[in-house]
């Protein structure tokens, strides 16, 4: 590890950056340095700007991806190297505000009815019924499911921004989690991951596997709408809003720091829907589908 890389890591640790953010910043800086065959601390403003244009025009990277690279370089130049006067020369572009595509309740029901292993079905069901991010789902442990009648919640430990919070746990979701735990997790001694990695049960499921579960189920259901597993989080927020749950409660369940972040779902919700019962219980609002065939049992 070079002294410069160590300095950058130390600076990020001191500022409380999440491990994922640290990794992403280091990768972005390293890729730019390799592109110019130059040490990162010797990159000029012109070289940085040229690389950002290269990402946009030749690699066709999204504006958010390019802005992430800009943020990484700003941190290196301004915070690590102390050259704060160079900040205006490392531009951040305006990111287009596009509304994500949201699945209808019928599409969610069809997606969850696709034949798949029990772990994949439970993972996707939990994603929709709780609204957790895929990274938060992967890190869940059995002890994070609080089934006490006077609590009924999912404890999210060190979610985005390093914040703990409590997520939504409805009776329908709890029943499915219990069935899954008894069928698939009962034989794993000493391992508490709710969704362990297949190759190494002592480790949690990785995010790529969660994405793969979603894409396979989406394709199996014949759904053509774009987006990955984060779509289920958008569905969670939009369907709750349509069912009459107030925006502030949804914001807390999602773990948003600002209510304005949640308010965009106001443009995605359609008026006039009536949940007819417990508005928080999204699984009970899904249209009935034919039961899926038995899922393959995991090999122990």
C-alpha positions as a Markdown table, in Angstrom:
| # | Residue | x | y | z |
|---|---|---|---|---|
| 1 | Unk | 0.0 | 0.0 | 0.0 |
| 2 | Unk | 1.4 | 3.4 | -1.0 |
| 3 | Unk | 1.8 | 6.2 | 1.5 |
| 4 | Unk | -0.8 | 8.3 | -0.5 |
| 5 | Unk | -3.4 | 5.5 | -0.5 |
| 6 | Unk | -2.9 | 5.1 | 3.3 |
| 7 | Unk | -3.3 | 8.8 | 3.8 |
| 8 | Unk | -6.5 | 8.8 | 1.9 |
| 9 | Unk | -7.9 | 5.8 | 3.8 |
| 10 | Unk | -6.9 | 7.4 | 7.1 |
| 11 | Unk | -8.7 | 10.7 | 6.1 |
| 12 | Unk | -11.8 | 8.8 | 5.2 |
| 13 | Unk | -11.8 | 6.8 | 8.4 |
| 14 | Unk | -11.4 | 9.9 | 10.5 |
| 15 | Unk | -14.4 | 11.4 | 8.7 |
| 16 | Unk | -16.5 | 8.3 | 9.3 |
| 17 | Unk | -16.9 | 7.3 | 5.7 |
| 18 | Unk | -18.7 | 4.0 | 5.2 |
| 19 | Unk | -16.6 | 1.0 | 4.1 |
| 20 | Unk | -18.4 | 0.9 | 0.8 |
| 21 | Unk | -17.7 | 4.6 | 0.2 |
| 22 | Unk | -14.0 | 4.2 | 1.0 |
| 23 | Unk | -13.8 | 1.3 | -1.5 |
| 24 | Unk | -15.6 | 3.2 | -4.2 |
| 25 | Unk | -13.4 | 6.3 | -3.8 |
| 26 | Unk | -10.2 | 4.3 | -3.9 |
| 27 | Unk | -11.3 | 2.5 | -7.1 |
| 28 | Unk | -12.3 | 5.7 | -8.8 |
| 29 | Unk | -9.0 | 7.4 | -8.0 |
| 30 | Unk | -7.1 | 4.4 | -9.1 |
| 31 | Unk | -8.8 | 4.1 | -12.4 |
| 32 | Unk | -8.1 | 7.7 | -13.2 |
| 33 | Unk | -4.5 | 7.3 | -12.3 |
| 34 | Unk | -4.1 | 4.2 | -14.5 |
| 35 | Unk | -5.8 | 6.0 | -17.4 |
| 36 | Unk | -3.2 | 8.8 | -17.3 |
| 37 | Unk | -0.3 | 6.5 | -16.2 |
| 38 | Unk | 0.3 | 9.0 | -13.5 |
| 39 | Unk | 0.4 | 9.0 | -9.7 |
| 40 | Unk | -2.9 | 10.5 | -8.4 |
| 41 | Unk | -1.2 | 13.3 | -6.5 |
| 42 | Unk | 0.4 | 14.5 | -9.8 |
| 43 | Unk | -2.8 | 14.7 | -11.8 |
| 44 | Unk | -3.5 | 18.2 | -13.1 |
| 45 | Unk | -6.9 | 19.8 | -13.3 |
| 46 | Unk | -6.8 | 19.4 | -17.1 |
| 47 | Unk | -6.2 | 15.7 | -16.8 |
| 48 | Unk | -9.0 | 15.3 | -14.3 |
| 49 | Unk | -11.4 | 17.1 | -16.5 |
| 50 | Unk | -10.3 | 15.1 | -19.6 |
| 51 | Unk | -11.0 | 11.9 | -17.8 |
| 52 | Unk | -14.4 | 13.0 | -16.7 |
| 53 | Unk | -15.2 | 13.8 | -20.3 |
| 54 | Unk | -13.8 | 10.4 | -21.4 |
| 55 | Unk | -16.2 | 8.7 | -19.0 |
| 56 | Unk | -19.2 | 10.7 | -20.3 |
| 57 | Unk | -18.5 | 10.7 | -24.0 |
| 58 | Unk | -16.5 | 7.5 | -24.7 |
| 59 | Unk | -17.5 | 5.2 | -21.9 |
| 60 | Unk | -21.1 | 6.5 | -21.8 |
| 61 | Unk | -21.2 | 6.4 | -18.0 |
| 62 | Unk | -24.1 | 8.0 | -16.2 |
| 63 | Unk | -23.9 | 11.4 | -14.8 |
| 64 | Unk | -24.1 | 10.0 | -11.2 |
| 65 | Unk | -21.2 | 7.7 | -11.9 |
| 66 | Unk | -19.1 | 10.6 | -13.2 |
| 67 | Unk | -20.1 | 12.8 | -10.3 |
| 68 | Unk | -18.9 | 10.0 | -7.9 |
| 69 | Unk | -15.5 | 10.1 | -9.6 |
| 70 | Unk | -15.5 | 13.9 | -9.2 |
| 71 | Unk | -16.3 | 13.6 | -5.5 |
| 72 | Unk | -13.5 | 11.1 | -5.0 |
| 73 | Unk | -11.0 | 13.4 | -6.7 |
| 74 | Unk | -12.2 | 16.4 | -4.8 |
| 75 | Unk | -11.7 | 14.5 | -1.6 |
| 76 | Unk | -8.2 | 13.5 | -2.6 |
| 77 | Unk | -7.2 | 16.9 | -3.8 |
| 78 | Unk | -8.9 | 19.1 | -1.2 |
| 79 | Unk | -8.9 | 17.0 | 1.9 |
| 80 | Unk | -5.9 | 14.8 | 1.6 |
| 81 | Unk | -3.5 | 17.0 | -0.4 |
| 82 | Unk | -4.9 | 20.2 | 1.1 |
| 83 | Unk | -5.2 | 22.0 | -2.3 |
| 84 | Unk | -8.7 | 23.4 | -1.6 |
| 85 | Unk | -8.3 | 26.2 | -4.2 |
| 86 | Unk | -8.6 | 23.5 | -6.9 |
| 87 | Unk | -12.1 | 22.5 | -5.9 |
| 88 | Unk | -13.9 | 24.7 | -8.6 |
| 89 | Unk | -11.8 | 23.0 | -11.3 |
| 90 | Unk | -13.2 | 19.5 | -10.5 |
| 91 | Unk | -16.8 | 20.0 | -11.7 |
| 92 | Unk | -20.0 | 18.2 | -10.5 |
| 93 | Unk | -22.7 | 18.0 | -13.2 |
| 94 | Unk | -26.4 | 18.3 | -12.6 |
| 95 | Unk | -27.9 | 14.8 | -12.4 |
| 96 | Unk | -31.1 | 14.3 | -14.4 |
| 97 | Unk | -34.1 | 13.7 | -12.1 |
| 98 | Unk | -35.8 | 10.7 | -13.5 |
| 99 | Unk | -38.6 | 8.9 | -11.7 |
| 100 | Unk | -38.0 | 5.1 | -11.4 |
| 101 | Unk | -40.4 | 2.6 | -12.8 |
| 102 | Unk | -42.7 | 1.1 | -10.2 |
| 103 | Unk | -44.3 | -2.3 | -10.4 |
| 104 | Unk | -48.0 | -2.7 | -9.9 |
| 105 | Unk | -49.3 | -4.9 | -7.1 |
| 106 | Unk | -50.2 | -7.6 | -9.7 |
| 107 | Unk | -46.6 | -7.5 | -11.1 |
| 108 | Unk | -45.1 | -7.8 | -7.6 |
| 109 | Unk | -47.4 | -10.8 | -7.0 |
| 110 | Unk | -46.4 | -12.4 | -10.3 |
| 111 | Unk | -42.7 | -11.8 | -9.5 |
| 112 | Unk | -43.0 | -13.5 | -6.1 |
| 113 | Unk | -44.9 | -16.4 | -7.6 |
| 114 | Unk | -42.1 | -17.3 | -10.0 |
| 115 | Unk | -40.6 | -20.7 | -9.2 |
| 116 | Unk | -37.4 | -20.1 | -7.3 |
| 117 | Unk | -35.5 | -21.4 | -4.2 |
| 118 | Unk | -37.0 | -20.6 | -0.8 |
| 119 | Unk | -34.1 | -18.3 | 0.1 |
| 120 | Unk | -34.5 | -16.2 | -3.0 |
| 121 | Unk | -38.3 | -15.9 | -2.5 |
| 122 | Unk | -37.9 | -14.9 | 1.1 |
| 123 | Unk | -35.2 | -12.4 | 0.2 |
| 124 | Unk | -37.4 | -10.7 | -2.4 |
| 125 | Unk | -40.5 | -10.9 | -0.2 |
| 126 | Unk | -38.6 | -9.2 | 2.6 |
| 127 | Unk | -37.3 | -6.5 | 0.3 |
| 128 | Unk | -40.8 | -5.6 | -0.8 |
| 129 | Unk | -42.5 | -5.9 | 2.6 |
| 130 | Unk | -39.9 | -4.1 | 4.6 |
| 131 | Unk | -38.5 | -1.6 | 2.1 |
| 132 | Unk | -34.9 | -2.3 | 3.2 |
| 133 | Unk | -32.0 | -1.6 | 0.9 |
| 134 | Unk | -30.3 | -4.7 | -0.6 |
| 135 | Unk | -27.1 | -4.0 | 1.5 |
| 136 | Unk | -29.3 | -3.9 | 4.6 |
| 137 | Unk | -31.1 | -7.2 | 3.7 |
| 138 | Unk | -27.8 | -9.0 | 3.1 |
| 139 | Unk | -26.5 | -8.0 | 6.6 |
| 140 | Unk | -29.6 | -9.1 | 8.5 |
| 141 | Unk | -29.2 | -11.7 | 11.3 |
| 142 | Unk | -31.8 | -13.8 | 12.9 |
| 143 | Unk | -31.5 | -11.8 | 16.1 |
| 144 | Unk | -32.5 | -8.6 | 14.1 |
| 145 | Unk | -36.0 | -10.0 | 13.7 |
| 146 | Unk | -37.9 | -8.9 | 16.8 |
| 147 | Unk | -41.1 | -10.9 | 16.9 |
| 148 | Unk | -42.4 | -9.8 | 20.3 |
| 149 | Unk | -46.0 | -8.8 | 19.9 |
| 150 | Unk | -45.4 | -5.4 | 21.5 |
| 151 | Unk | -42.4 | -4.7 | 19.3 |
| 152 | Unk | -42.7 | -6.4 | 15.8 |
| 153 | Unk | -39.8 | -4.8 | 14.0 |
| 154 | Unk | -36.7 | -5.4 | 12.0 |
| 155 | Unk | -33.5 | -3.9 | 13.5 |
| 156 | Unk | -31.3 | -2.4 | 10.8 |
| 157 | Unk | -27.7 | -2.2 | 12.2 |
| 158 | Unk | -25.5 | 0.5 | 10.6 |
| 159 | Unk | -27.6 | 1.1 | 7.5 |
| 160 | Unk | -26.8 | 3.8 | 5.0 |
| 161 | Unk | -25.0 | 6.7 | 6.6 |
| 162 | Unk | -23.9 | 4.5 | 9.5 |
| 163 | Unk | -27.4 | 4.9 | 11.1 |
| 164 | Unk | -29.3 | 2.2 | 13.1 |
| 165 | Unk | -33.1 | 2.2 | 12.7 |
| 166 | Unk | -36.1 | 0.0 | 13.0 |
| 167 | Unk | -37.8 | -1.4 | 9.9 |
| 168 | Unk | -41.3 | -2.6 | 9.3 |
| 169 | Unk | -42.2 | -6.2 | 10.2 |
| 170 | Unk | -45.8 | -7.2 | 9.6 |
| 171 | Unk | -47.4 | -10.5 | 10.7 |
| 172 | Unk | -47.5 | -11.8 | 7.1 |
| 173 | Unk | -43.8 | -11.2 | 6.7 |
| 174 | Unk | -43.0 | -12.7 | 10.1 |
| 175 | Unk | -44.9 | -15.9 | 9.2 |
| 176 | Unk | -42.9 | -16.2 | 6.0 |
| 177 | Unk | -39.6 | -15.6 | 7.7 |
| 178 | Unk | -40.4 | -18.2 | 10.3 |
| 179 | Unk | -41.2 | -20.8 | 7.6 |
| 180 | Unk | -38.0 | -20.0 | 5.8 |
| 181 | Unk | -35.9 | -20.2 | 9.0 |
| 182 | Unk | -37.3 | -23.6 | 10.0 |
| 183 | Unk | -36.9 | -25.0 | 6.5 |
| 184 | Unk | -33.6 | -23.6 | 5.4 |
| 185 | Unk | -31.7 | -22.2 | 8.4 |
| 186 | Unk | -32.4 | -24.7 | 11.1 |
| 187 | Unk | -29.4 | -26.9 | 10.2 |
| 188 | Unk | -26.8 | -24.1 | 10.3 |
| 189 | Unk | -25.2 | -24.3 | 13.7 |
| 190 | Unk | -23.5 | -21.2 | 15.1 |
| 191 | Unk | -24.4 | -19.1 | 12.0 |
| 192 | Unk | -26.9 | -16.3 | 12.5 |
| 193 | Unk | -27.0 | -14.7 | 9.0 |
| 194 | Unk | -30.6 | -14.6 | 7.9 |
| 195 | Unk | -29.4 | -14.9 | 4.3 |
| 196 | Unk | -26.0 | -16.6 | 4.3 |
| 197 | Unk | -23.8 | -17.0 | 1.3 |
| 198 | Unk | -24.3 | -20.4 | -0.5 |
| 199 | Unk | -20.5 | -21.1 | -0.8 |
| 200 | Unk | -19.6 | -20.0 | 2.7 |
| 201 | Unk | -22.5 | -19.9 | 5.3 |
| 202 | Unk | -20.2 | -18.1 | 7.7 |
| 203 | Unk | -20.5 | -15.0 | 5.4 |
| 204 | Unk | -23.6 | -13.1 | 4.5 |
| 205 | Unk | -25.1 | -13.1 | 1.1 |
| 206 | Unk | -23.5 | -10.6 | -1.3 |
| 207 | Unk | -25.5 | -7.8 | -3.0 |
| 208 | Unk | -24.8 | -9.3 | -6.5 |
| 209 | Unk | -26.7 | -12.4 | -5.5 |
| 210 | Unk | -29.6 | -10.3 | -4.3 |
| 211 | Unk | -29.7 | -8.5 | -7.6 |
| 212 | Unk | -29.5 | -11.8 | -9.5 |
| 213 | Unk | -32.5 | -13.1 | -7.5 |
| 214 | Unk | -34.5 | -10.1 | -8.6 |
| 215 | Unk | -33.5 | -10.2 | -12.3 |
| 216 | Unk | -34.3 | -13.9 | -12.6 |
| 217 | Unk | -37.7 | -13.5 | -11.0 |
| 218 | Unk | -38.5 | -10.4 | -13.0 |
| 219 | Unk | -37.6 | -12.1 | -16.3 |
| 220 | Unk | -39.5 | -15.2 | -15.2 |
| 221 | Unk | -42.6 | -13.1 | -14.6 |
| 222 | Unk | -42.3 | -11.5 | -18.0 |
| 223 | Unk | -41.9 | -8.0 | -16.5 |
| 224 | Unk | -40.2 | -5.6 | -18.9 |
| 225 | Unk | -39.8 | -2.6 | -16.7 |
| 226 | Unk | -36.2 | -1.6 | -16.1 |
| 227 | Unk | -34.4 | -1.4 | -12.8 |
| 228 | Unk | -32.8 | -3.8 | -10.3 |
| 229 | Unk | -33.9 | -5.0 | -6.8 |
| 230 | Unk | -34.1 | -1.4 | -5.6 |
| 231 | Unk | -37.3 | -1.3 | -7.5 |
| 232 | Unk | -38.9 | -3.2 | -4.7 |
| 233 | Unk | -37.9 | -0.4 | -2.3 |
| 234 | Unk | -39.6 | 2.1 | -4.6 |
| 235 | Unk | -42.7 | -0.2 | -4.7 |
| 236 | Unk | -42.7 | -0.4 | -0.9 |
| 237 | Unk | -42.8 | 3.4 | -0.5 |
| 238 | Unk | -45.2 | 4.1 | -3.4 |
| 239 | Unk | -47.7 | 1.4 | -2.4 |
| 240 | Unk | -47.7 | 2.5 | 1.2 |
| 241 | Unk | -48.4 | 6.1 | 0.1 |
| 242 | Unk | -51.2 | 5.0 | -2.1 |
| 243 | Unk | -52.7 | 3.0 | 0.8 |
| 244 | Unk | -52.8 | 6.1 | 2.9 |
| 245 | Unk | -49.7 | 5.9 | 5.1 |
| 246 | Unk | -48.3 | 9.4 | 5.8 |
| 247 | Unk | -45.1 | 10.6 | 4.2 |
| 248 | Unk | -43.3 | 11.2 | 7.5 |
| 249 | Unk | -43.8 | 7.6 | 8.6 |
| 250 | Unk | -42.6 | 6.3 | 5.2 |
| 251 | Unk | -39.6 | 8.5 | 5.5 |
| 252 | Unk | -38.6 | 7.0 | 8.8 |
| 253 | Unk | -39.2 | 3.4 | 7.6 |
| 254 | Unk | -36.9 | 4.1 | 4.6 |
| 255 | Unk | -34.2 | 5.7 | 6.7 |
| 256 | Unk | -34.2 | 8.9 | 4.8 |
| 257 | Unk | -32.3 | 11.8 | 6.5 |
| 258 | Unk | -34.5 | 14.4 | 4.8 |
| 259 | Unk | -38.3 | 14.3 | 4.2 |
| 260 | Unk | -37.7 | 16.0 | 0.8 |
| 261 | Unk | -36.0 | 12.7 | -0.3 |
| 262 | Unk | -39.2 | 10.8 | 0.3 |
| 263 | Unk | -41.4 | 13.5 | -1.2 |
| 264 | Unk | -40.6 | 12.4 | -4.7 |
| 265 | Unk | -42.9 | 9.4 | -4.2 |
| 266 | Unk | -45.8 | 11.9 | -4.2 |
| 267 | Unk | -45.2 | 12.1 | -8.0 |
| 268 | Unk | -45.2 | 8.3 | -8.4 |
| 269 | Unk | -48.3 | 7.4 | -6.4 |
| 270 | Unk | -51.7 | 7.2 | -8.0 |
| 271 | Unk | -54.6 | 8.6 | -6.0 |
| 272 | Unk | -57.8 | 6.7 | -5.1 |
| 273 | Unk | -56.4 | 3.4 | -3.9 |
| 274 | Unk | -57.9 | 1.9 | -0.7 |
| 275 | Unk | -56.0 | -0.7 | 1.2 |
| 276 | Unk | -59.0 | -2.1 | 2.9 |
| 277 | Unk | -57.5 | -3.1 | 6.2 |
| 278 | Unk | -54.0 | -2.6 | 7.6 |
| 279 | Unk | -52.4 | -0.1 | 5.2 |
| 280 | Unk | -48.9 | -1.2 | 6.3 |
| 281 | Unk | -49.5 | -4.8 | 5.4 |
| 282 | Unk | -48.4 | -4.7 | 1.7 |
| 283 | Unk | -48.3 | -8.5 | 1.3 |
| 284 | Unk | -52.0 | -8.8 | 2.2 |
| 285 | Unk | -52.8 | -6.2 | -0.5 |
| 286 | Unk | -51.3 | -8.2 | -3.3 |
| 287 | Unk | -53.7 | -10.0 | -5.7 |
| 288 | Unk | -54.0 | -13.7 | -5.2 |
| 289 | Unk | -51.9 | -15.9 | -7.5 |
| 290 | Unk | -51.7 | -19.6 | -8.0 |
| 291 | Unk | -49.3 | -21.0 | -5.4 |
| 292 | Unk | -45.8 | -21.6 | -6.7 |
| 293 | Unk | -44.5 | -25.2 | -7.0 |
| 294 | Unk | -42.3 | -26.5 | -4.1 |
| 295 | Unk | -39.0 | -24.8 | -4.0 |
| 296 | Unk | -35.8 | -26.9 | -4.1 |
| 297 | Unk | -34.5 | -27.6 | -0.6 |
| 298 | Unk | -31.0 | -26.3 | 0.1 |
| 299 | Unk | -28.2 | -28.8 | 0.4 |
| 300 | Unk | -26.5 | -29.0 | 3.8 |
